[in-house]
Amino acid sequence: MKLPDFDYHSPTSLDEAITLMATPNARVLAGGQSLLPIMAFRLAAPSALVDLRKIKGLDKIEITQDAIHLGPMVRWRDVERHEGLAAALPLLTQAMEHVAHYQIRNRGTVGGSLAHADPAAEFPGIAVTCDARIHLAGANGKRVVAAGDLFVGPLETCLQDGEIITSIELPRWPQARRWAFEEFSQRRGDFALAGIALFYDLDGERRAQNVHIGVIGATDRPRRLPGAEAALNGQALSDEVIAKACAAACAEVDPPTDIHGSAEYRRSLVGTLLQRALVKASS
Ligand SMILES: Cc1cc2nc3c(=O)[nH]c(=O)nc-3n(C[C@H](O)[C@H](O)[C@H](O)COP(=O)(O)OP(=O)(O)OC[C@H]3O[C@@H](n4cnc5c(N)ncnc54)[C@H](O)[C@@H]3O)c2cc1C
């Protein structure tokens, strides 16, 4: 189906983009990989598209001593190919391998993925697991929200009308951190039926601490699993401890049933994927 009519703008500065976004029912256009299909299906009919491509600097990846800064127009391909990122935040690079197919990875952006807020998308899950801070700018000024507060429900964020994601900040990791990403989808490149991202540190007695576990695909938005984290924090990761954490994870997700899988199937996947991820991270 052809797209509905809209005005197209291609600003060259963020200020200009923010001004244009004051137009009622205007939407940002980033990679277009989610927005344009939605428009073609008539699920969205924005009055205007504000294309961010010509604004310099929005596709920058910067790694400082304390943080990784991703511009909203950083594409999946940029993340995959960036050598510094693979060393600084390997969990991110590993998860990106599961995002769609290479044609889509050439265009899809990190900012677009956050704003689109698909509960099964990998990057929002990584952002929540890694305590990312999302920088926003709009007609009312700038603000920063924690990734855990950005997502309100399926395809829903706390972004106000006209607000633009301008940067994503992820804390740097200590060298010895343990981590893993596991997901299951029907075919490679499909959205995940369920996925687990996790990291933890080991103390001097090899007990897990600072455990972060995020889940995608099995909840209405990407979220942490505090019950499973509590079952692991302060513990040596024996088979028994891992089994308890997996049972806690299954109990704290409330997955949807759809044509791709039942709620029960997804719930059991969460336990299986968490078990695999913990074994992988500890090896
Ligand atoms: C066949 C197919 C398979 C896919 N599989 C996966 C997958 O397995 N995993 C996955 O994670 N994704 C998948 N995707 C989605 C893909 O990753 C998209 O690229 C991504 O979700 C949106 O990024 P985009 O840059 O294309 O955003 P767009 O489509 O341009 O925009 C999406 C939404 O975000 C808003 N937006 C974009 N940028 C900003 C910004 N900076 N500030 C505020 N709002 C903004 C837009 O207005 C729009 O509402 C798939 C897509 C397709 C078509």
The ligand as a MOL file (V3000), in Angstrom:
LIG
                    3D

  0  0  0     0  0            999 V3000
M  V30 BEGIN CTAB
M  V30 COUNTS 53 58 0 0 0
M  V30 BEGIN ATOM
M  V30 1 C 11.6680 -7.2420 8.7440 0
M  V30 2 C 12.1520 -6.5030 9.9920 0
M  V30 3 C 12.7370 -7.2390 10.9990 0
M  V30 4 C 13.1870 -6.5900 12.1430 0
M  V30 5 N 13.7520 -7.3320 13.1430 0
M  V30 6 C 14.2150 -6.7130 14.2410 0
M  V30 7 C 14.8400 -7.4480 15.2960 0
M  V30 8 O 15.0090 -8.6700 15.2450 0
M  V30 9 N 15.2460 -6.7650 16.3890 0
M  V30 10 C 15.0870 -5.3950 16.4930 0
M  V30 11 O 15.4960 -4.8220 17.4980 0
M  V30 12 N 14.5330 -4.6910 15.5120 0
M  V30 13 C 14.0930 -5.3050 14.3920 0
M  V30 14 N 13.5120 -4.5520 13.4060 0
M  V30 15 C 13.3290 -3.1140 13.6180 0
M  V30 16 C 14.5530 -2.3470 13.2130 0
M  V30 17 O 15.6040 -2.6150 14.0950 0
M  V30 18 C 14.2650 -0.8380 13.2010 0
M  V30 19 O 15.3060 -0.2800 12.5310 0
M  V30 20 C 14.1230 -0.1230 14.5120 0
M  V30 21 O 13.1640 -0.6370 15.3540 0
M  V30 22 C 13.7000 1.3370 14.3140 0
M  V30 23 O 14.7680 2.0520 13.9050 0
M  V30 24 P 14.6710 3.0520 12.6900 0
M  V30 25 O 15.9200 3.8600 12.7460 0
M  V30 26 O 14.3890 2.3290 11.4600 0
M  V30 27 O 13.4660 4.0090 13.1470 0
M  V30 28 P 12.2260 4.6270 12.3080 0
M  V30 29 O 11.4840 3.5440 11.6470 0
M  V30 30 O 12.7440 5.7450 11.4760 0
M  V30 31 O 11.4240 5.2090 13.5330 0
M  V30 32 C 10.7670 4.3630 14.4570 0
M  V30 33 C 10.0150 5.2330 15.4730 0
M  V30 34 O 10.9380 5.9380 16.2930 0
M  V30 35 C 10.7600 7.3610 16.1790 0
M  V30 36 N 12.1110 7.9150 16.2410 0
M  V30 37 C 13.1800 7.5470 15.5010 0
M  V30 38 N 14.2840 8.2000 15.9100 0
M  V30 39 C 13.8990 9.0160 16.9370 0
M  V30 40 C 14.5830 9.9350 17.7610 0
M  V30 41 N 15.9090 10.1410 17.6700 0
M  V30 42 N 13.8750 10.5980 18.6970 0
M  V30 43 C 12.5390 10.3880 18.8380 0
M  V30 44 N 11.8350 9.5250 18.0880 0
M  V30 45 C 12.5100 8.8430 17.1410 0
M  V30 46 C 10.0430 7.5550 14.8520 0
M  V30 47 O 9.3110 8.7570 14.8320 0
M  V30 48 C 9.1450 6.3270 14.8290 0
M  V30 49 O 8.0220 6.5380 15.6440 0
M  V30 50 C 13.0600 -5.1740 12.2470 0
M  V30 51 C 12.4940 -4.4330 11.2180 0
M  V30 52 C 12.0350 -5.0870 10.0920 0
M  V30 53 C 11.4390 -4.2690 8.9710 0
M  V30 END ATOM
M  V30 BEGIN BOND
M  V30 1 1 1 2
M  V30 2 1 2 3
M  V30 3 2 2 52
M  V30 4 2 3 4
M  V30 5 1 4 5
M  V30 6 1 4 50
M  V30 7 2 5 6
M  V30 8 1 6 7
M  V30 9 1 6 13
M  V30 10 2 7 8
M  V30 11 1 7 9
M  V30 12 1 9 10
M  V30 13 2 10 11
M  V30 14 1 10 12
M  V30 15 2 12 13
M  V30 16 1 13 14
M  V30 17 1 14 15
M  V30 18 1 14 50
M  V30 19 1 15 16
M  V30 20 1 16 17
M  V30 21 1 16 18
M  V30 22 1 18 19
M  V30 23 1 18 20
M  V30 24 1 20 21
M  V30 25 1 20 22
M  V30 26 1 22 23
M  V30 27 1 23 24
M  V30 28 2 24 25
M  V30 29 1 24 26
M  V30 30 1 24 27
M  V30 31 1 27 28
M  V30 32 2 28 29
M  V30 33 1 28 30
M  V30 34 1 28 31
M  V30 35 1 31 32
M  V30 36 1 32 33
M  V30 37 1 33 34
M  V30 38 1 33 48
M  V30 39 1 34 35
M  V30 40 1 35 36
M  V30 41 1 35 46
M  V30 42 1 36 37
M  V30 43 1 36 45
M  V30 44 2 37 38
M  V30 45 1 38 39
M  V30 46 1 39 40
M  V30 47 2 39 45
M  V30 48 1 40 41
M  V30 49 2 40 42
M  V30 50 1 42 43
M  V30 51 2 43 44
M  V30 52 1 44 45
M  V30 53 1 46 47
M  V30 54 1 46 48
M  V30 55 1 48 49
M  V30 56 2 50 51
M  V30 57 1 51 52
M  V30 58 1 52 53
M  V30 END BOND
M  V30 END CTAB
M  END
